[in-house]
């Protein structure tokens, strides 16, 4: 079961990364043209599936973000990761370069299978958030009886 799902996921594995790169490209053009910097950023994520027991695992790179500044929510087949990376205290510093993005973030991760949201677990270590979401068992097929209608 997971082999076929993994093959179909491979077809779409790079679409999200491509979408983010396009957003970043056009966002950078807009920022340079207008001088406006949009708030927030989009953290990188890995999504994979394992068999024993069957579950989806989402790993997000959230280095420098305090655990109390992160929230998680599961809606159907979507995992929503939101939070904020606060800037470091700048008193007494003269920056030459700033590349670490700060501000709010919200990332929606589309999952490739139905999940048991109530059984999800999350851990945060070394700047990585890992969310394990058990896959929901497939619905068993059920025969539907057909009633004879009244003939007028």
C-alpha positions as a Markdown table, in Angstrom:
| # | Residue | x | y | z |
|---|---|---|---|---|
| 1 | Unk | 0.0 | 0.0 | 0.0 |
| 2 | Unk | 2.7 | 2.5 | 1.0 |
| 3 | Unk | 4.8 | 1.6 | -2.0 |
| 4 | Unk | 2.1 | 2.8 | -4.5 |
| 5 | Unk | 1.4 | 5.9 | -2.3 |
| 6 | Unk | 5.2 | 6.7 | -2.2 |
| 7 | Unk | 5.4 | 6.4 | -6.0 |
| 8 | Unk | 2.4 | 8.8 | -6.5 |
| 9 | Unk | 3.9 | 11.1 | -3.9 |
| 10 | Unk | 7.2 | 11.2 | -5.8 |
| 11 | Unk | 5.4 | 12.8 | -8.7 |
| 12 | Unk | 4.4 | 15.7 | -6.5 |
| 13 | Unk | 7.4 | 15.8 | -4.1 |
| 14 | Unk | 9.1 | 18.8 | -5.8 |
| 15 | Unk | 5.9 | 20.9 | -6.5 |
| 16 | Unk | 5.9 | 22.5 | -3.0 |
| 17 | Unk | 9.6 | 23.4 | -3.1 |
| 18 | Unk | 9.1 | 24.8 | -6.7 |
| 19 | Unk | 6.1 | 26.9 | -5.5 |
| 20 | Unk | 8.2 | 28.3 | -2.6 |
| 21 | Unk | 11.1 | 29.1 | -5.0 |
| 22 | Unk | 8.7 | 30.9 | -7.3 |
| 23 | Unk | 7.2 | 32.8 | -4.4 |
| 24 | Unk | 10.6 | 33.8 | -3.2 |
| 25 | Unk | 11.7 | 34.9 | -6.7 |
| 26 | Unk | 8.7 | 37.1 | -7.3 |
| 27 | Unk | 8.7 | 38.2 | -3.7 |
| 28 | Unk | 12.3 | 39.4 | -4.0 |
| 29 | Unk | 11.5 | 41.2 | -7.3 |
| 30 | Unk | 8.6 | 42.9 | -5.6 |
| 31 | Unk | 10.6 | 43.8 | -2.5 |
| 32 | Unk | 13.4 | 45.3 | -4.6 |
| 33 | Unk | 11.0 | 47.3 | -6.8 |
| 34 | Unk | 8.9 | 48.7 | -3.9 |
| 35 | Unk | 11.5 | 48.7 | -1.1 |
| 36 | Unk | 8.9 | 46.8 | 1.1 |
| 37 | Unk | 9.9 | 43.7 | 3.0 |
| 38 | Unk | 7.1 | 41.3 | 3.6 |
| 39 | Unk | 6.8 | 40.0 | 7.2 |
| 40 | Unk | 7.6 | 36.4 | 7.9 |
| 41 | Unk | 9.1 | 33.4 | 6.1 |
| 42 | Unk | 8.4 | 29.8 | 5.2 |
| 43 | Unk | 10.4 | 27.1 | 7.0 |
| 44 | Unk | 11.7 | 24.1 | 5.1 |
| 45 | Unk | 10.0 | 20.7 | 5.8 |
| 46 | Unk | 10.6 | 17.1 | 4.9 |
| 47 | Unk | 7.6 | 14.8 | 4.7 |
| 48 | Unk | 7.9 | 11.0 | 4.6 |
| 49 | Unk | 6.0 | 7.9 | 5.4 |
| 50 | Unk | 7.0 | 4.8 | 7.3 |
| 51 | Unk | 5.4 | 1.3 | 7.6 |
| 52 | Unk | 5.7 | 0.0 | 11.1 |
| 53 | Unk | 3.3 | 1.3 | 12.3 |
| 54 | Unk | 2.0 | 3.2 | 9.2 |
| 55 | Unk | 2.5 | 7.0 | 9.8 |
| 56 | Unk | 3.4 | 10.3 | 8.2 |
| 57 | Unk | 6.4 | 12.1 | 9.6 |
| 58 | Unk | 6.9 | 15.8 | 9.0 |
| 59 | Unk | 10.2 | 17.4 | 10.0 |
| 60 | Unk | 10.5 | 21.2 | 10.0 |
| 61 | Unk | 13.6 | 23.3 | 10.3 |
| 62 | Unk | 12.8 | 25.8 | 13.0 |
| 63 | Unk | 16.3 | 26.7 | 14.3 |
| 64 | Unk | 16.3 | 29.5 | 16.8 |
| 65 | Unk | 12.6 | 29.4 | 17.5 |
| 66 | Unk | 11.4 | 28.8 | 21.0 |
| 67 | Unk | 9.0 | 25.9 | 21.5 |
| 68 | Unk | 6.4 | 28.2 | 23.1 |
| 69 | Unk | 6.4 | 30.2 | 19.9 |
| 70 | Unk | 5.2 | 27.2 | 17.8 |
| 71 | Unk | 1.7 | 26.0 | 17.3 |
| 72 | Unk | 0.4 | 22.9 | 15.4 |
| 73 | Unk | -3.0 | 22.0 | 14.1 |
| 74 | Unk | -4.3 | 19.1 | 11.9 |
| 75 | Unk | -7.2 | 19.8 | 9.6 |
| 76 | Unk | -8.2 | 16.7 | 7.5 |
| 77 | Unk | -5.1 | 16.0 | 5.4 |
| 78 | Unk | -3.3 | 19.3 | 6.3 |
| 79 | Unk | -0.8 | 19.9 | 9.0 |
| 80 | Unk | -0.5 | 23.6 | 9.9 |
| 81 | Unk | 2.7 | 24.8 | 11.5 |
| 82 | Unk | 2.7 | 28.4 | 12.7 |
| 83 | Unk | 4.8 | 30.6 | 15.0 |
| 84 | Unk | 7.4 | 33.3 | 15.1 |
| 85 | Unk | 11.2 | 33.6 | 15.1 |
| 86 | Unk | 12.0 | 36.6 | 17.2 |
| 87 | Unk | 15.1 | 38.7 | 16.3 |
| 88 | Unk | 18.1 | 38.5 | 18.6 |
| 89 | Unk | 18.7 | 41.4 | 21.0 |
| 90 | Unk | 20.4 | 44.1 | 18.8 |
| 91 | Unk | 21.8 | 46.4 | 21.6 |
| 92 | Unk | 25.4 | 47.2 | 21.0 |
| 93 | Unk | 25.6 | 45.3 | 17.7 |
| 94 | Unk | 26.5 | 46.8 | 14.3 |
| 95 | Unk | 25.4 | 44.2 | 11.7 |
| 96 | Unk | 27.3 | 43.8 | 8.5 |
| 97 | Unk | 24.9 | 41.1 | 7.2 |
| 98 | Unk | 21.5 | 39.7 | 8.2 |
| 99 | Unk | 20.3 | 36.5 | 6.4 |
| 100 | Unk | 18.5 | 34.7 | 9.2 |
| 101 | Unk | 14.8 | 35.4 | 8.6 |
| 102 | Unk | 12.7 | 36.6 | 11.5 |
| 103 | Unk | 9.0 | 37.3 | 12.0 |
| 104 | Unk | 5.9 | 35.2 | 11.8 |
| 105 | Unk | 5.5 | 32.1 | 9.8 |
| 106 | Unk | 2.7 | 29.8 | 8.7 |
| 107 | Unk | 3.3 | 26.6 | 6.8 |
| 108 | Unk | 0.6 | 24.3 | 5.5 |
| 109 | Unk | 1.8 | 20.8 | 4.8 |
| 110 | Unk | -0.4 | 18.6 | 2.5 |
| 111 | Unk | -0.4 | 15.0 | 3.6 |
| 112 | Unk | -0.8 | 12.2 | 1.1 |
| 113 | Unk | -3.1 | 10.0 | 3.1 |
| 114 | Unk | -5.9 | 10.1 | 5.7 |
| 115 | Unk | -4.5 | 10.4 | 9.2 |
| 116 | Unk | -5.6 | 9.8 | 12.8 |
| 117 | Unk | -5.2 | 13.3 | 14.1 |
| 118 | Unk | -6.0 | 12.5 | 17.7 |
| 119 | Unk | -3.0 | 10.2 | 17.9 |
| 120 | Unk | -0.4 | 12.7 | 16.6 |
| 121 | Unk | 2.8 | 13.3 | 18.6 |
| 122 | Unk | 5.4 | 16.1 | 18.2 |
| 123 | Unk | 8.9 | 16.6 | 19.6 |
| 124 | Unk | 11.3 | 19.5 | 19.2 |
| 125 | Unk | 15.1 | 18.9 | 19.4 |
| 126 | Unk | 18.1 | 20.8 | 18.1 |
| 127 | Unk | 16.0 | 23.2 | 16.1 |
| 128 | Unk | 13.9 | 20.5 | 14.4 |
| 129 | Unk | 10.3 | 19.9 | 15.0 |
| 130 | Unk | 9.2 | 16.4 | 14.2 |
| 131 | Unk | 5.5 | 15.5 | 14.0 |
| 132 | Unk | 4.4 | 11.9 | 13.8 |
| 133 | Unk | 0.8 | 11.3 | 12.6 |
| 134 | Unk | -0.5 | 7.8 | 12.4 |
| 135 | Unk | -2.3 | 6.9 | 9.1 |
| 136 | Unk | -6.0 | 6.2 | 9.4 |
| 137 | Unk | -6.9 | 2.6 | 8.6 |
| 138 | Unk | -8.5 | 2.2 | 5.2 |
| 139 | Unk | -12.3 | 2.2 | 5.2 |
| 140 | Unk | -13.7 | -1.3 | 4.8 |
| 141 | Unk | -15.9 | -1.8 | 1.8 |
| 142 | Unk | -19.6 | -2.1 | 2.6 |
| 143 | Unk | -22.4 | -3.5 | 0.5 |
| 144 | Unk | -25.3 | -1.1 | 0.1 |
| 145 | Unk | -28.7 | -2.7 | -0.2 |
| 146 | Unk | -31.0 | -1.4 | -2.9 |
| 147 | Unk | -34.6 | -0.9 | -2.1 |
| 148 | Unk | -37.3 | -1.3 | -4.6 |
| 149 | Unk | -39.1 | 1.9 | -5.3 |
| 150 | Unk | -42.9 | 2.3 | -5.5 |
| 151 | Unk | -44.3 | 2.1 | -9.0 |
| 152 | Unk | -47.1 | 4.5 | -9.5 |
